[in-house]
Amino acid sequence: MNQIPNWYVMAGGPSSGKTTLVGEMAKLGYATYPEAVRIIIDREMARGRKLEEIQGTPELQKKVFKLQLENEENAPKDKIVFFDRALPEGIAYCRFYGMDVEEYAPPNWPKFKNRYRKIFFCQQLPFDKDQARIEDAKTANELSRLIRAAYVDLDYEIIDLAPTPNVSDRVKIVLAEIAFDKNQAGG
């Protein structure tokens, strides 16, 4: 039986505090991987493309899946790692934009099961528009619902993190879950 790597995901819709939480885990010395879509959008915008030309396109979804897979292939399996989003969220975005998941996801995407220990699902915070978001609050809530459903469909354990402007409250929950997992593993 394959052992699940010590990988955890900060998941949720746009403007839910995922990136801030991942940043806090990095400050504590944990290995972290940034949100793949953010990297790709920044690269494309640096080339002169507008956000509206990039978001919601099949080209973007393919690039996101590819970069996320590369990140996971390079991530240590024996250390605790936090990902800002993960592969199943690409499924949610394909569904949101009406794209065929089979066409844009990597081959064998149902194998996205058993890749992560737990999913820390960040509930929506008040919506904050930034340079890489074209969504509004209503769209963010719908994406949040679809993202959660993608993880549920793949049978992941989801730990809900209440919407709070105090990131240290969320950090405490994450650290308690990691400690619990270590105790369960006997280490």
TANOR-V611589 format. One line per field, one symbol per residue. ss: DSSP state (2 for helix, 1 for strand, 0 for the rest). psi: psi as a letter, one per 40 degrees, with the letter a starting at -180 (. if undefined). A space follows every 10 residues. Layout:
BEGIN
ss: ???
psi: ???
END
This chain:
BEGIN
ss: 0000001111 1000000222 2222222000 1110022222 2222220000 2222000222 2222222222 2222000000 1111002222 2222220000 2222000022 2200000111 1100000000 0000002222 2222222222 2220000111 1000002222 2222222222 2222000
psi: hhhhifhihh iiihfeeddd dddddddeei hihihddddd ddddddeeii ddddieiddd dddddddddd dddehheeih ihhgiidddd ddddddefih ddddiiifde eeifdidihh hhihihhhha eeheiadddd dddddddddd dddefihhhh hihhegdddd dddddddddd ddddef.
END
